[in-house]
Amino acid sequence: MSEQQHRSTEPFKAQGFETRAIHAGYEPDPTTGAVIPPIYATSTYKQDGVGGLRGGYEYSRSANPTRTALEGALASLEEGERAFAFASGLAAEDTIVRALCRPGDHAVIPDDAYGGTFRLFDKVEQSWGLEHSPAAVSDVDAVRAAIRPGRTRLVWVETPTNPLLNIGDIEALAAVAHEAGALLVVDNTFASPYLQQPLTLGADVVVHSTTKYVGGHSDVVGGAVVVRDLETADAITFHQNAMGAVPGPFDSFLTHRGLKTLAVRMDRHCDNAELVVDFLSRHPSVEQVIYPGLEEHPGHAVASRQMKRFGGMVSFRVTGGEAQALAVCERAEVFTLAESLGGIESLIEHPGRMTHASVAGTDLEVPSDLVRLSVGIETADDLLADLDRALSGG
């Protein structure tokens, strides 16, 4: 990245999160004064003589000004050295692995990882020569025991995890990883940069599916990587360009537009989720509510320490087993039956049959009576009434 591309985040380092979300990464266009980054729908750039690049731009796989603005904002919000945007969260994950690992290396992954992450490690990276071992991110000793000294290159965690909402102690896990000469990668998708900044707690790399809370409107697919040191940044830079799984300028524009309202959206997601949790905790058809904001949640103390609030994701188990879980998903109306999460609209899904079907029959299989909610920003009373109807068979 050229000096011009990197410089725009500097004036906002001392500003608050909301200010940085709106301003970091882009300064008003010097020609027109446009306050929002334009969509640079171009594949290539005129050079002022051979090698005379304007602002470092030569080809849009390598860099595009619309993408640069997004990356600058993401780096600022995660308090990282550099950020990189990708065409999807899984493209971001694959680039991390190819950039930081070699065949014969080993990684520790969550024992309740997102199904797509497990599939990537188990079906793609393993055939490339990267071995992996699952461990509970909430158990520091289990993670330590899963590390293979001299071979483990990455300790990969989600916190909260998807879909069981387990909590990993980022600071403690970073210490364990670093003792073994490994890097700690934190999937921060569920928390978002607003609720949690893993790099400030010792993590080396943060990964996002920006499709989710960062974009926030269910209208764009994307991913991001944020790193805290230049050596790692150089490796990701090379592989981002060499592998080419980058977002187009319109996707970058949509993601950046969503990022600007992340703070206000997340507060409403959290407000509504807390009301949903309270309702579900008192409903006779609910066996268990899983939410790190509950005092009885085993990760509550850690989550309270490292998260600003507890997020908009809620999972629960029903008393009637898989059949009832499926029926609840199908009867909901305000909650849309769909995969994904983090958009303004509320979603409901059955992880065992949907997002986590790829882990069926493995050690990562999720309970069949589990329902996962992505609580949106609708009127809270409408969400509660919808869940009541769905759970009561109405």
N, C-alpha and C positions, 0 to 999 in steps of 0.2 A: 504494500500500500504506500502510495506517495505521501509526502508531507502534507500536501493540500487535502488529500482524502482523510488523513488522520486528525488534522488540526482542529476541526470543528467541534470536537467533544470537549476540548480543554476549558473553555470559559465557563462550563456548567458544572465542574467537578464539585464545587462547594454548594450547589443549589439542592433543593429538595427533590424528592422522587418525581412528584407531579410536574415540576418545572422541567426536569431533565427529560421526562417522557415526551414533552411537547417540543422542546427546543434542541436537545442534544443531537448531534450528528448532522445538522444542516443549518446553514446560515442563509438568510433570504438571498435570492438570486441577485447577483450584482448588476445584471443587465435590466431585469424587469421588476425586481423587488418582490417576486413571488414568495409568499411565506410558507408554502407547502412545496416539497420537492416535486419537480415535474416528472412525468413518466418519460424517461429517455428510451423511446422505442427505436433503438439503433443497435446494429450488430457490430459496427466498426467505427473508427474515429480517424479523422484527417490528422496526419502527422506533419509537423513543421520541420521538414527535412527528415532524413532517415534517422529513426530513433528519437526524433524530437516530439515527445508525447506531451499533450496538454493535460496537466494534472495527473499524469500516469496512466491515462486511458488509451488502450490500443484495440481491445476486442472484448465484447461484453461477456464472454465466458469468464475472462480473467477479472474484470471489474466493470461495473455500470454505475453511474452516479445515483440512480434511484436506489440500487442495492446498497451502495456505500452509505447513504443516509440512514437506512435501516440498520446496518451493521454498527454504525457509530452510536445510534441510540441504544441498541442492545448492549453494547460494551459498557456504556455509561450506567445503565440501570442495573446490570449485574456486577458493576464495579470491577470489570476485568480489563486486561490489557488490550485485547482485540476480540472482535466478534465476526462470525462468518455465517452468512445465510445460505440455506440449501433448499432444494426443491421439495423435500419432505423431511420429517423427523428421522425416518429410517435411513435416508440418504446421509443425513448428518451423522448418525450413529456409525454407519459403514465407513465413512470417511475418517472418523476418529480411530477406528480399529486399524484401518490400512495405514494411517499416518503414524500411529504410535506402537504398533505391534508388528511382529514378524512371524512367519511360520515356525512352529515349535514353542511359541510363547503360550501363556496361560492367563485366563481372566476369571475373576470371581464375579458372579452375577446374582441378583436377588432370587430367592427361592419362591417368590411370588411376582416375578417380573411381568411386565406387559407382554402379552402373547406375541406381538410383533418383534419385540426385542429378543425373546427366547428363540423364536423362529430364525432370526438373523444369526444368532450365535450358534444355534444347533444345526441348522440346515445349510448355512452359507459360510460362515467363518470357520466352522469346524472342518469343512472340506478343503478350506484354504490352509489349514494346519494350525489353527488357534484352538486350543482346548479350553474348556470352561468347567467350573464347578459352582453349583448353587449354594447359597448360604442365606440365612435369615438376616436381613439388614438391621433388625432390631437387637441382634445378639452379637456384640463386638467380639466375644470369644469365638463364636461360630465362624465369623468372617476371618479372624486370625487363623483358625484351624484349617480353613479352606485354602489359604494361601500356600503356594508351592515355592519355597525359597529359591531364588535364583531364576525362576521361570515366570512367576506371576508379574505381569506388566501392568494390568489394570484391575482395580477394584471398582466395580460398577454398581451403583446403588440408585434406587428411586426412593424418595422420601417426600411426601407420603407415597407408598407403593400403590400399584394399580392391579387389582381392585380392592385389596384387603386393607389399604390405608395403614399399613405398618409404618413406623417411624424409625429412621436411622439417625444416630447421633453423629452428625457430620464431622464435628471436631474430633471425636474419638476415632472414627473410622479413618480420617485423614492421617492421624498419628499411626494407626496400625498399618495403613498402606505405605506410608513413608518409611517406617521401620524396615519394611521388606523391600524397599527400593521400587515400589509400585506407585502408580498415579491413581488418585481418586477421581472418578468421573461421577457426577451427580446429575441424574435426570430430574430437572426442576419443573417439569411440565405441570404437575398437579398444583404446586405451590404458586408458580409464576414468580417473576423477579420482584413483584410487589410484596409478596409475603415472605420471601426467603432469598438470601444471597449467599449461596454455598461457598463462593470463592473467598468471602471474608471470614469464613470459618475453617479454611484450610484446604478446601477442594482445589484440584488442579484444572479441571475442565467441567463446564456445565453444558448440558445438552437440553434442547427444547424441541418438542413438536409445536411450532408456532401456529399450526392449524388450530390449536386449542385456545388457551386464554390470551395469548399474545395477540393473535389475530382477532379472536373474540366474536366473530360474526358468522361463522360457519360458511364462509364464502371463498376461502382460499386454503390451499394445502402448502405447508412449508415446514422448515426446520432451521435450527440455529445451533452453533457451537460458540461458547465464550471461554477464553483461556486467560490465565493470570500471569504467564511469562512469555517472553519473546521467543525462546527456543521452541516451545510447543506451538506458538503462533506460526513460526516459520514452517514447521512440518505440516500444519493444517493448511496454510496458504498454498503450498506446493500441491498437496493432494486435492484441494478444492478445485484448483485450476486443471490439474492433470486428469482428474476423474470427471469433472464437468457437471456434477449434479446440482446445478445452481438454479435459483428461481429466475423467472423472467421479470422484466421491469414492472409489469402490471401486478404480478403477484407480490413483488417487493413493496409496491405502493400500497396495496390493500393491507398487507401485514403491518406496515409502518403506521398507516392510518388507525388501525385497531390499537396499536401499542400506545398511542397518545391518550386514549381513554382508559387504559388498563386499571389505574388506581381507583377511579370512581366505580368502574364495573365490578372490580374485585370486592370492594366494600359491600356492594349490593348482593353479590353472590354469597358472601359470608353471612350477611344479615338473614337472607332467605334460608340458607342452609341450617343456621342455628334454629330457626323456627320449625323447619322440617324435622330436624333431629328431635326436638322437644315433642312434636306430635307423634312421631314414630315410636319414641320411647314409652309412650303411654298407650299404644294401640295393642289390643289383645291378639291380633294376628301376626304380630312381629315378635320373633324369638330373640333377636339381637340387633342392636344398632351399632354400626362401626363408624366412629368419627373421632378424630384425635382431640376434638374440643371437649369430649366427655371426660370427666375426672377419672372414671373407671377404665378408660382406654389405657393399655399398658405403656403407650408412648406419650401420654399426655404431658408429663413433666418435660421431656426432651422437646416436644413440639412447642410447648409454651416458651421454652428458652430460645429456640432458633427460628420460630415463625412469628410474624406479626399478628396473624390471625390463623384460623384453622382451615380455611378454604371452602370451596363450593361443592366438593365431592362427598357423597354420603353413600355408604353401602349398608344393606340390612338383610337379615335372614328371616324367612317367614316360617310360621309354625306348620304349614301344610306341605312342606317339601317342595320338590321341583315342580310338581303340577301347579301348585298355588303360585310359585314364583313366576312361572310362564303366564299364568292367567292374569296376575297383577300387571305384568308388562303389556299384555294385549288389551286390558281394559282401560288403561290410562289414556286420557285424551289431551289434557294440557301438557303433560309430559309426553313428548314424542318418542315413539319406539324407534330408536336409531343408535348406531354406533357413533363414536367420537364423543367429545365433551368440550366444555369450556366456552361454548357460545352463549349468546344472550338468551336463547331459548332453552327451556328445561328438557332434558333427555332422560329416558329410562331404557335399561337394557338388561339382558340376562347374560352375564359374562361367560358362563359355562357353554352356552350355545352360540355366542356371538364373538365378542372381542378376544376371548381366551379359549376359543375352540382348538387352537393350535397346540395347547398344552394338555389337552385331554389325554388321560392314560399315562401321564408323566408325574414326576414328583411335584410339579408345579400346578397340578390340576386344582381348580377352584371348586368350592362347594356348590352342589347343584341347586340348593335352595337360596342362593345369593342373588340379590337384585342390586344393581348399581345405578345411582342417580347422579346426573350432572345438573345441579340446581341452578336455574337461570335467574333472570332479573324481572320476571313477571310480578304481578300483584301476589303477595304471599298468600292471602286468603284463598285465591283461586288454586294455587298449588296444593294447599292443604286439603281443600275440598276434593280435588281430583284424586289425591292419594287415598282419601277416605273412601271414595266410591270404588276405587280399584281394589283396595284391600277388603272391602265389605261385600264385594261381589255385585255392586250396583251398576 
